[in-house]
Amino acid sequence: MRYMNNATSRRPQPLLILTPSHETEIQSALLCCRDHGVELRIRSGGHDYEGLSYFSSSASYYIVVDLFNLNDVQLDLESETAWVQAGARLGELYYAIAKQSTSAPMAFPAGICPTVGLGGHIGGGGLGTLTRKHGLAADNVLDAYLMDARGRILNRKSMGEDVFWAIRGGGAASFGIVLSWKLKLVRVPPKLTFFKVSTTLEEGDRSNKLIHKWQRFAHDAPEDLFVRTVILKVDGTFESLFLGTVEKLIPLMKQSFPELGLTAGNCTEGSWAESTLFFSGYKQGSPLEVLLDNTEIQRAKFKAKSDFVTEPIPESGFEGMWEIAMEEDKPIVILEPFGGRMSRIHESYTPFPHRKGYLYNIQYLVKWEGDGVEEEQRHLKWMNKLYNYMEPYVSKSPRAAYLNYRDLDLGTNSVDGKTSFSEASVWGAKYFKGNFKRLSETKSKFDPGNFFRYEQSIPPLFHK
C-alpha cells in the first residue's frame, strides 16, 4: 500500500492480491472474476487518494491486480516516443529518458512525485511542471494497449477513437485494464533553471500581496515558465521550473514579478532530470538512481480536496484561508498555474475539461498521525471548513474538481452497481463537465455490463 487515507483500514480486505509478470495472468484473473461475480481493483502505483486501487467499500468480494512487475520502459529516440507498461512509476520513466537521451535531451510532461504509477496518472489526466508548455500527460499519448471485459487486448485502432479518448483522462479503470501507453516525448533544453523562494506568515501583507500577484503572473507568463505556490502553516513557497538559463530568467522575473525579489543566488541550473529530483525534494547532488526507489511509503493518514480558479482571489480571501490553515497541524495548499498551451487545447480534446479560462488548480491536503475516529473527525471537520470557506472564490456551475485528487465526498455510485447517469452526474460533472455524457455513452457501448466498476466509475448511460 502506498498511501493510507482516513477510511482504508475499515474497508473489506481483498480475497487476493495478484502481482502478474505477464498479460496472460491478468487475462486469466479477469475472466475468472467475471465468471464468478468477483470485482477487480487495478493498482498501478497505489496513489489513488481514496484508496480505490486497492480497497473497496462497495464489494464484499474483490481481488487486487497489482501491476508492479509490469514496469518496462522502451524508448525510441529516433521517433521520440516510448512504450511504457502501466506498472512503471514516473521515476522509472524519467530515469530511462535521462539516461538514454543525453545528446538531445528529452522529457515527458507528467507529475512531480516519482513513485506515482503511469497507469492511473495518465488515466486521470496528469498535471506537472511541463503542463503549461506541453499540456497534460494524457495529451501526449499516441496509443495504448487495453484489456477489455472479455479479456481481449486492444490497441488504439481496435478499441476505437471513443475509447482511446475516454481512457486518457476519463478514469481508464472504468473501461478496462491499461497494460501500456505509447508516449510522445518532448524536447527540452540541455540547461534549465529551478528555484524555491519562501515567504513567512510573519511577513503578513507581503505574503498575501505576493500570492495575489502570482495568480495573474503565473497564468500569463511565457509557457516556458512554471511557477507554483505551496502554502503551509507558517510559510508559502514559490517553486519554479524555467526552460532556459538563469541569465534569461532573471530579467523576465524582474519585469513581470519584481515583488518576489528573485536573484541568481536563489536559482539552480541543471538538466531536466535534475529538476525532477529538485521538485521531488531530493538534496542537490543526489544520484539519478533515487528515481528508481519505490520503497517509500506514506504512513500518515490524510484527506485531500481540489478546486479550480477562474478569477483572481482577493487578498482578503487569502487572509481568511491562512487563518484557517493556522488551526491545523499539517495543512498543505498547493496552487498550480494553467495558461500557456493549456489555454489552446479544447476542453473536449480529452475528458479533462479544465483548460481555457482556468487560472490555476488548488489542492488542499491535511495529514495526521493519530488513530481513532475522534482524531479523524477533527481533521476532516477542518478540511470541510476550509473547503466551504473557499466556495465563493473558485469555479462555479459546477464547482470543478480534478480526478487525480479523488474526493469521495463529491458523491459515489450505489453499492449494487446500478447508479444512473443522472445520479452519477453529481460528481461526474465536477470532474468532467460536459465530457461526462460522452464518457457514459462510451461506457455503454464498450462495457455495457458494467464489469469495470467502483465507487466513482463511469456508469453506462442507459444503465438502470
Order of alpha helices (4+ residues) and beta strands (2+ residues): beta-beta-alpha-beta-beta-beta-beta-alpha-beta-alpha-alpha-beta-beta-alpha-alpha-beta-beta-beta-alpha-beta-beta-alpha-beta-alpha-beta-alpha-beta-beta-alpha-alpha-alpha
